[in-house]
Amino acid sequence: MGSPVDKDHIVPARKVSMHQLEVSIQHKYLITNTVCLHYVTQGEGKLMLFLHGFPEFWYSWRYQIPEFAQDYQVVAVDLRGYNDSDKPQGIKNYTVEELEQDILGLIQGLGYESCILVGHDWGGGIAWSFTHHYPDKIEKLIVMNCPHPAKFAQALQQNPRQILKSAYIAFFQLPLLPELLFQWNNYQLLADAFRQTTFDQNVFISEDLEHYKNAAAKRGALTAMLNYYRALPHSLSKQSYWQPLEMPTLLIWGKDDPFLGQELNDHLEAYVKNLQVKYIANCSHWVQQEKPGQVNQAMREFLSKT
């Protein structure tokens, strides 16, 4: 079902700095589902909506924004709780149901009936769930290094290897201690989460890490970001049946993800009928930042053929 994208020379992508992005993107805000969401946008055409993961913000799509703004209106949002978006207090405000309503309101508030939805990590989980509940709003779905929620829930109960890989989720359930650990030594743990899990530690330069640190250090952000995990048991318990998806779907997966086992992608045909899988070698969890050229090419091929 999957095919490898292994050649490092494919569509090389140069480093993109915040300064370079600021020349072309626009920063905007939209109120939806009682929260104000910050997003950046560039381009015109069909809506291509990007959802980032933990512990990131819109900047994780810096290699995709200018690439796809050539053909689409690209919108990369700060999910609620992150960076410059609102950070409501309380775990109940970070259930998947609430996050889905944010995305629905964002699509409608931008003046669109549907979009191409792209998500990585937590953004991928939201994208999977949103697409199941609002299939008419999604023309095409692209998910990166995030398993289907049904497969992930099953693995957390039956797969000892994945249970071990996901041990950090249990730690994140604790009050206050995770926040203190992340804040220690100028957010060193956050920097390590990026640099120490990649093959090439030069993927994330100091400037990138400073942007991520600054976003997490904003008042209320760190607790809000961790509340996604604290609300996860509730979110997983609410999902009982997954209607198979019909729309074209692309799953891009860094083969050496230290957090998620590749076996999570086995037998996905029960949940996704029209699925393509692209595995990228020598690449970990942060796939769109580690191998942006290969990711962009895989996306281009998918979008052109479906």
Salt bridges, closest charged atoms under 4 A:
ASP8 OD1 - LYS291 NZ 2.94
GLU22 OE1 - HIS27 NE2 2.85
GLU56 OE1 - HIS120 ND1 3.52
GLU67 OE2 - ARG300 NE 3.06
ASP71 OD2 - ARG300 NH1 2.61
ASP78 OD2 - HIS38 ND1 2.69
ASP84 OD1 - LYS218 NZ 2.56
GLU97 OE2 - HIS234 NE2 3.38
GLU98 OE1 - ARG80 NH2 3.86
GLU100 OE2 - HIS133 ND1 2.86
ASP102 OD2 - ARG80 NE 2.61
GLU113 OE1 - LYS137 NZ 3.84
ASP121 OD1 - HIS285 NE2 2.69
GLU139 OE1 - LYS46 NZ 3.22
GLU179 OE1 - ARG230 NH2 2.93
GLU207 OE2 - HIS211 NE2 3.32
ASP208 OD2 - ARG62 NH2 3.46
GLU210 OE2 - LYS213 NZ 3.71
GLU246 OE2 - LYS273 NZ 3.25
ASP257 OD2 - HIS285 ND1 2.66
GLU263 OE1 - ARG161 NH1 2.84
GLU269 OE2 - HIS267 ND1 3.77
